[in-house]
């Protein structure tokens, strides 16, 4: 097997190819273990959500953010609720206000069909 082709003269070594492939896959597997993959958790809400229900959902979001996951808050409109998007935006602003200490808004509230979506990420200084 050629080890250093750009060296003068090129360097070659006799080796067991199966052993080399095994060692290479083992190194790749180890590097995959150390890599941190961020998860995106999703919480679904409604515009007419109750006070206690919202507090419970915010508590769950806080747990997800503390784990290091991102949180997608999806506020779904049903029926004629869509005629009052300001109510839904107020709910999302309230969620952001309660999670300001642990989260930063990665993408602002956006309409996606009949849903309003906001993405929260953990604060970089809290990790």
Kinemage of the C-alpha trace (Angstrom):
@kinemage 1
@onewidth
@group {chain A} dominant
@subgroup {mainchain}
@vectorlist {calphas} color= white
{ca unk a 1} P 0.000 0.000 0.000
{ca unk a 2} L 1.250 3.467 -0.867
{ca unk a 3} L 1.619 5.568 2.322
{ca unk a 4} L 3.091 8.869 1.094
{ca unk a 5} L 2.718 9.257 -2.691
{ca unk a 6} L 3.961 12.869 -2.757
{ca unk a 7} L 7.240 12.041 -0.970
{ca unk a 8} L 10.448 11.746 -3.018
{ca unk a 9} L 10.756 8.744 -3.590
{ca unk a 10} L 7.160 7.545 -2.878
{ca unk a 11} L 6.825 5.515 0.325
{ca unk a 12} L 5.073 2.141 0.250
{ca unk a 13} L 4.415 -0.467 2.942
{ca unk a 14} L 3.282 -4.088 2.909
{ca unk a 15} L 0.263 -4.512 5.136
{ca unk a 16} L -2.834 -6.596 5.813
{ca unk a 17} L -5.611 -4.718 3.973
{ca unk a 18} L -8.439 -6.259 6.047
{ca unk a 19} L -6.749 -5.092 9.255
{ca unk a 20} L -6.300 -1.594 7.785
{ca unk a 21} L -10.000 -1.341 6.807
{ca unk a 22} L -11.048 -2.582 10.255
{ca unk a 23} L -8.883 0.036 12.009
{ca unk a 24} L -10.218 2.794 9.735
{ca unk a 25} L -13.886 1.919 10.400
{ca unk a 26} L -13.162 1.713 14.126
{ca unk a 27} L -11.674 5.245 14.068
{ca unk a 28} L -14.715 6.549 12.150
{ca unk a 29} L -17.083 4.925 14.656
{ca unk a 30} L -15.220 6.543 17.567
{ca unk a 31} L -15.387 9.968 15.922
{ca unk a 32} L -19.156 9.536 15.433
{ca unk a 33} L -19.578 8.804 19.147
{ca unk a 34} L -17.948 12.055 20.223
{ca unk a 35} L -19.950 14.170 17.778
{ca unk a 36} L -22.885 16.023 19.346
{ca unk a 37} L -26.042 15.971 17.256
{ca unk a 38} L -28.641 18.589 18.172
{ca unk a 39} L -32.178 17.330 18.343
{ca unk a 40} L -35.218 19.415 17.484
{ca unk a 41} L -38.117 18.776 19.835
{ca unk a 42} L -41.573 20.038 18.945
{ca unk a 43} L -44.279 21.443 21.192
{ca unk a 44} L -47.747 22.049 19.771
{ca unk a 45} L -50.014 24.768 21.120
{ca unk a 46} L -53.345 26.398 20.299
{ca unk a 47} L -54.159 30.122 20.354
{ca unk a 48} L -56.815 29.652 23.084
{ca unk a 49} L -54.502 27.689 25.416
{ca unk a 50} L -55.231 27.935 29.125
{ca unk a 51} L -52.863 29.584 31.591
{ca unk a 52} L -51.917 26.409 33.449
{ca unk a 53} L -51.541 24.417 30.224
{ca unk a 54} L -49.149 27.030 28.845
{ca unk a 55} L -47.069 26.989 32.042
{ca unk a 56} L -46.812 23.200 31.810
{ca unk a 57} L -45.686 23.363 28.161
{ca unk a 58} L -43.140 26.076 28.996
{ca unk a 59} L -41.772 23.835 31.759
{ca unk a 60} L -41.290 21.000 29.234
{ca unk a 61} L -39.611 23.390 26.786
{ca unk a 62} L -37.237 24.520 29.538
{ca unk a 63} L -36.271 20.870 30.182
{ca unk a 64} L -35.596 20.287 26.474
{ca unk a 65} L -33.477 23.443 26.239
{ca unk a 66} L -31.486 22.483 29.342
{ca unk a 67} L -30.683 19.141 27.664
{ca unk a 68} L -29.262 21.100 24.720
{ca unk a 69} L -32.068 20.401 22.243
{ca unk a 70} L -33.706 23.004 20.062
{ca unk a 71} L -37.459 23.492 20.451
{ca unk a 72} L -39.899 24.141 17.628
{ca unk a 73} L -43.074 25.767 18.937
{ca unk a 74} L -45.959 25.075 16.555
{ca unk a 75} L -49.173 26.990 17.130
{ca unk a 76} L -51.989 25.450 15.096
{ca unk a 77} L -55.097 27.369 14.060
{ca unk a 78} L -58.428 25.603 13.749
{ca unk a 79} L -61.529 26.984 12.104
{ca unk a 80} L -61.895 30.747 12.355
{ca unk a 81} L -59.025 31.176 14.817
{ca unk a 82} L -56.821 32.080 11.858
{ca unk a 83} L -58.623 35.428 11.522
{ca unk a 84} L -56.874 36.574 14.734
{ca unk a 85} L -53.154 35.878 14.299
{ca unk a 86} L -52.324 38.614 16.828
{ca unk a 87} L -53.663 36.357 19.611
{ca unk a 88} L -51.296 33.584 18.522
{ca unk a 89} L -48.340 35.958 18.261
{ca unk a 90} L -49.084 37.153 21.786
{ca unk a 91} L -48.937 33.531 23.005
{ca unk a 92} L -45.576 33.007 21.287
{ca unk a 93} L -44.235 36.276 22.707
{ca unk a 94} L -45.303 35.122 26.157
{ca unk a 95} L -43.493 31.807 25.652
{ca unk a 96} L -40.349 33.650 24.554
{ca unk a 97} L -40.621 36.013 27.515
{ca unk a 98} L -40.775 33.125 29.983
{ca unk a 99} L -37.835 31.315 28.365
{ca unk a 100} L -35.608 34.356 27.763
{ca unk a 101} L -33.063 33.261 30.366
{ca unk a 102} L -32.389 29.865 28.717
{ca unk a 103} L -33.372 30.330 25.058
{ca unk a 104} L -32.776 32.549 22.090
{ca unk a 105} L -35.136 32.813 19.109
{ca unk a 106} L -33.450 31.165 16.146
{ca unk a 107} L -36.286 31.830 13.721
{ca unk a 108} L -39.008 34.362 14.409
{ca unk a 109} L -42.698 33.357 14.266
{ca unk a 110} L -43.578 32.485 10.666
{ca unk a 111} L -46.878 31.428 9.117
{ca unk a 112} L -46.686 27.963 7.542
{ca unk a 113} L -50.144 27.215 6.159
{ca unk a 114} L -52.519 27.093 9.145
{ca unk a 115} L -49.692 27.027 11.680
{ca unk a 116} L -47.424 29.633 13.215
{ca unk a 117} L -43.926 28.262 13.824
{ca unk a 118} L -41.089 29.596 16.000
{ca unk a 119} L -37.729 27.900 16.645
{ca unk a 120} L -35.933 28.334 19.977
{ca unk a 121} L -32.322 27.335 20.605
{ca unk a 122} L -30.457 27.081 23.909
{ca unk a 123} L -28.410 30.141 24.816
{ca unk a 124} L -24.756 29.668 23.827
{ca unk a 125} L -23.533 30.962 27.220
{ca unk a 126} L -25.761 28.438 29.108
{ca unk a 127} L -24.342 25.288 27.428
